[in-house]
């Protein structure tokens, strides 16, 4: 196993180089942001509901998706439209004389896109149902109360999706993997990172600790810059707390990343009565996605190590690449937050 890690230290730069081509595609502000369309329905009387329908604007064009309701839903007011730089928002009032559960909403044109729709329905009793509509099945049947299994499945899936599309979180994990010396240290480091972001994810989601999203996203990006600098220091023979005890630094920065995960979870919303289950499921999904990334990276590099041997300078080059990407994200997030 030690031999595999020695090869891995030499070969991981290849994976990071390929990943860098993907990492520069999204902007800093959307490094781990997935922008689905969004439909929010809130009950205001026994049969009436307010409706907010937000469609993203991509490359100057509105997402070509229209809402179509089943016969039990009538639009009684609106839509009133408001255009934002990145989306168009429509507000309406709808009526469902026989109740909303059991009614269907179709998203005409969604099947021709690659965009999902986040649907959030809130009833007067506090029940909140959250679902994702995919292009392969562009419709939804409104439910009253979701089963515990469906809640767990939804939030586990969203946790996995968030971490696997969270390029800044994955880049931070990859940078940590370059710091460690062997499998034992890797396990300690990833465990510390997991424990830390689980703590702040829980605290922030439950409202016990509140952090503004802008500064948090800036610090997440900057944390990657710092770890990249530590990789370079290590390869040049210097030492530091990060190099000697990477699990401590992973824990400290993991607290920041937990606030980032909490921001994604807050956009989904938590179902009334199932908050602990939804929180646990989302966190479990994040950990599954993180472990998948680590496992796939190790397997790929173990295979590459049989045919590729790279000098220490390649690792330093990888660290510079990590630092440059993260520095770009940091600068853009600073501009976005304070402009």
C-alpha positions in Angstrom: 0.0 0.0 0.0 2.9 2.4 0.8 4.3 1.8 -2.7 0.9 2.7 -4.2 0.9 6.0 -2.3 4.5 6.7 -3.5 3.3 6.3 -7.1 0.2 8.2 -6.3 2.2 11.2 -5.0 4.0 11.2 -8.4 1.0 10.6 -10.6 -1.8 12.6 -9.1 -0.8 15.6 -11.1 -2.2 14.0 -14.2 -5.7 13.7 -12.7 -5.5 17.2 -11.4 -4.4 18.5 -14.8 -7.4 16.9 -16.4 -9.6 18.1 -13.6 -8.3 21.6 -14.0 -9.8 21.8 -17.5 -13.2 21.1 -16.0 -12.6 23.4 -13.0 -12.0 26.5 -15.1 -15.3 26.1 -16.9 -17.6 27.3 -14.1 -17.1 30.8 -12.8 -16.0 31.4 -9.2 -19.5 32.4 -8.2 -20.9 29.1 -9.4 -18.0 26.8 -8.5 -20.4 24.6 -6.7 -23.7 26.2 -7.6 -26.2 24.2 -9.6 -28.9 26.5 -11.0 -32.1 24.6 -11.6 -35.4 26.2 -12.4 -37.4 26.8 -9.2 -41.1 26.5 -8.5 -42.4 27.5 -5.0 -46.0 27.1 -4.0 -47.2 28.4 -0.6 -50.7 27.8 0.7 -52.5 31.0 1.9 -56.1 29.7 2.3 -57.8 26.4 2.2 -57.9 26.4 -1.6 -55.6 29.2 -2.7 -51.8 29.3 -3.1 -49.1 31.8 -4.1 -46.8 30.6 -6.8 -43.3 31.7 -7.7 -41.8 30.4 -10.9 -38.1 31.2 -11.6 -36.4 30.2 -14.8 -32.7 30.8 -15.4 -31.4 32.9 -18.2 -28.6 31.2 -20.0 -26.4 33.0 -22.6 -29.1 35.7 -22.7 -31.9 33.3 -23.5 -34.7 32.3 -21.1 -35.1 28.6 -20.4 -37.8 27.5 -22.8 -40.0 25.7 -20.3 -43.7 26.4 -19.6 -46.0 25.3 -16.8 -49.1 23.2 -17.5 -51.5 22.3 -14.7 -54.0 19.5 -14.4 -57.7 20.3 -14.5 -57.9 20.7 -10.7 -55.7 23.8 -10.7 -56.7 27.2 -11.9 -54.7 30.4 -12.3 -56.7 33.2 -10.7 -54.1 36.0 -10.8 -51.0 36.8 -12.7 -48.4 36.1 -13.8 -46.6 39.2 -12.8 -43.1 39.0 -14.3 -39.8 40.4 -13.1 -36.5 40.1 -14.9 -33.2 39.7 -13.1 -29.7 39.4 -14.6 -29.6 35.6 -14.3 -33.3 34.6 -14.2 -36.9 35.6 -14.8 -39.4 35.4 -11.9 -43.2 35.1 -12.4 -45.6 35.4 -9.5 -49.2 34.1 -9.6 -52.0 33.0 -7.4 -53.5 29.6 -8.2 -56.6 27.9 -6.8 -57.2 24.2 -6.2 -60.8 23.7 -5.0 -60.3 20.0 -4.3 -56.9 20.5 -2.7 -53.4 20.5 -4.1 -52.4 16.9 -3.2 -52.9 14.6 -6.1 -52.8 17.4 -8.7 -50.2 17.3 -11.5 -47.9 20.0 -12.9 -46.1 19.5 -16.2 -43.0 21.3 -17.4 -43.5 21.6 -21.1 -40.1 21.7 -22.9 -38.0 20.5 -20.0 -37.3 17.2 -21.8 -35.3 19.2 -24.4 -33.0 20.7 -21.8 -30.4 19.5 -19.3 -31.9 21.6 -16.5 -33.7 20.2 -13.4 -36.6 21.9 -11.6 -36.6 22.2 -7.8 -40.2 22.2 -6.6 -41.0 23.3 -3.1 -44.6 23.2 -1.7 -45.5 24.5 1.7 -48.9 23.9 3.3 -50.6 25.9 6.0 -49.8 23.3 8.7 -46.1 23.7 8.1 -45.6 20.6 6.0 -42.9 21.3 3.3 -42.5 18.9 0.4 -39.4 19.2 -1.8 -38.8 17.4 -5.0 -36.6 17.5 -8.1 -38.1 17.2 -11.6 -35.7 15.8 -14.2 -35.9 16.2 -18.0 -36.5 12.4 -18.3 -39.8 12.8 -16.4 -40.9 16.4 -16.9 -43.9 16.4 -14.6 -44.7 16.0 -10.9 -47.7 14.8 -8.8 -48.1 16.9 -5.7 -48.1 14.9 -2.5 -49.5 15.7 0.9 -46.9 14.2 3.3 -43.8 12.6 2.0 -42.8 9.1 3.3 -39.5 8.9 5.4 -38.0 6.7 2.6 -38.7 9.3 -0.1 -37.3 12.1 2.1 -34.1 10.1 2.8 -33.7 9.2 -0.9 -34.2 12.8 -2.1 -31.7 14.3 0.4 -29.1 11.6 0.0 -29.2 12.1 -3.7 -28.9 15.9 -3.3 -25.9 15.5 -1.0 -24.1 13.3 -3.5 -24.9 15.7 -6.4 -23.8 18.7 -4.4 -20.4 17.3 -3.5 -19.7 15.8 -7.0 -20.6 19.1 -8.6 -18.9 21.1 -5.9 -15.6 21.6 -7.7 -14.1 23.8 -5.0 -14.8 21.2 -2.3 -13.4 18.4 -4.5 -10.3 20.5 -5.3 -9.7 21.0 -1.6 -9.9 17.2 -1.0 -7.5 16.6 -3.9 -5.1 19.1 -2.4 -5.3 17.4 1.0 -4.5 14.1 -0.8 -1.3 15.7 -2.1 -0.2 16.7 1.4 -0.6 13.3 3.1 2.2 10.7 3.4 0.3 7.4 3.6 -3.0 5.7 3.9 -3.2 6.1 7.7 -2.7 9.8 7.5 -5.2 10.1 4.6 -7.9 8.3 6.7 -7.2 10.6 9.6 -7.3 13.7 7.4 -10.5 12.9 5.5 -12.2 11.8 8.8 -11.3 15.2 10.4 -12.6 17.1 7.4 -15.8 15.0 7.5 -16.3 15.5 11.2 -15.8 19.3 10.9 -18.1 20.0 8.1 -20.8 17.8 9.6 -20.7 19.9 12.8 -21.1 23.3 11.0 -23.6 21.8 8.5 -25.8 20.8 11.4 -25.4 24.0 13.4 -26.0 26.3 10.5 -29.0 24.3 9.2 -30.6 24.3 12.6 -30.0 28.1 12.9 -27.6 27.7 15.9 -24.8 29.5 14.1 -25.4 32.0 11.2 -22.6 33.0 8.7 -23.1 35.2 5.7 -22.7 33.2 2.5 -20.4 35.7 0.7 -17.5 35.7 3.1 -17.8 32.0 3.7 -17.5 31.3 -0.1 -14.5 33.6 -0.2 -12.8 31.8 2.7 -13.5 28.4 1.1 -11.7 29.4 -2.1 -8.8 31.0 -0.1 -8.4 27.8 2.0 -7.5 26.0 -1.2 -4.9 28.6 -2.0 -3.3 28.1 1.4 -3.2 24.3 1.0 -1.7 24.7 -2.4 1.1 26.8 -0.9 1.7 24.1 1.7 2.1 21.5 -1.0 4.9 23.6 -2.6 6.5 24.1 0.8 6.5 20.4 1.5 8.0 19.5 -1.9 10.8 22.1 -1.2 11.7 20.4 2.1 10.1 22.8 4.5 7.7 21.8 7.3 4.7 23.3 9.0 1.7 22.3 11.0 -0.2 21.5 7.8 2.5 19.1 6.6 3.1 17.5 10.0 -0.5 17.2 11.1 -2.8 17.7 8.0 -5.8 16.4 9.9 -5.8 19.5 12.2 -5.9 21.9 9.2 -8.5 19.7 7.5 -10.7 20.0 10.6 -10.3 23.8 10.8 -11.1 24.4 7.1 -13.8 21.7 7.2 -15.7 24.0 9.5 -15.8 26.6 6.7 -16.8 24.0 4.1 -19.7 22.9 6.3 -21.2 26.4 6.1 -21.0 26.1 2.3 -22.9 22.8 2.4 -25.5 24.4 4.7 -26.2 27.0 2.1 -27.0 24.4 -0.5 -29.3 22.6 2.0 -31.1 25.8 2.9 -32.0 26.3 -0.8 -33.7 22.9 -0.8 -35.5 23.5 2.5 -36.2 21.0 5.2 -39.5 19.1 5.4 -41.6 19.9 8.4 -41.4 17.0 10.9 -38.5 15.3 9.2 -35.7 17.8 9.8 -33.3 15.3 11.5 -33.9 12.7 8.8 -33.3 15.3 6.0 -30.2 16.7 7.6 -28.7 13.3 8.3 -29.6 12.1 4.8 -28.0 15.1 3.1 -24.9 14.8 5.2 -24.7 11.1 4.4 -25.0 11.9 0.7 -22.1 14.4 1.0 -19.9 11.7 2.6 -20.8 9.1 0.0 -19.9 11.5 -2.8 -16.7 12.4 -1.1 -15.7 8.8 -0.5 -16.5 8.0 -4.2 -14.2 10.8 -5.3 -11.4 9.6 -3.1 -11.8 6.0 -4.1 -12.0 6.6 -7.8 -9.0 8.9 -7.6 -6.9 6.3 -5.8 -8.0 3.5 -8.2 -7.2 5.6 -11.2 -3.8 6.6 -9.9 -2.9 3.1 -8.9 -3.5 2.1 -12.5 -1.6 5.1 -13.8 1.3 4.3 -11.6 2.1 1.2 -13.6 2.8 3.2 -16.7 3.7 6.7 -15.5 6.5 8.0 -13.3 6.6 11.8 -12.8 9.2 14.0 -11.1 8.7 16.0 -8.0 8.5 19.1 -10.1 5.2 17.9 -11.5 3.7 17.9 -8.1 4.8 21.4 -7.6 3.3 22.4 -10.9 0.0 20.8 -9.8 0.1 22.8 -6.6 0.6 26.0 -8.6 -2.4 25.0 -10.8 -4.5 24.4 -7.7 -3.5 27.8 -6.3 -4.2 29.7 -9.5 -7.7 28.2 -9.9 -8.5 28.9 -6.2 -7.0 32.4 -6.4 -9.2 33.2 -9.4 -12.3 31.9 -7.5 -11.3 34.0 -4.5 -10.9 37.2 -6.5 -14.2 36.7 -8.4 -16.0 36.0 -5.1 -14.6 39.1 -3.6 -15.8 41.2 -6.5 -19.2 39.5 -6.5 -19.7 39.9 -2.7 -18.5 43.5 -2.2 -19.4 45.1 -5.6 
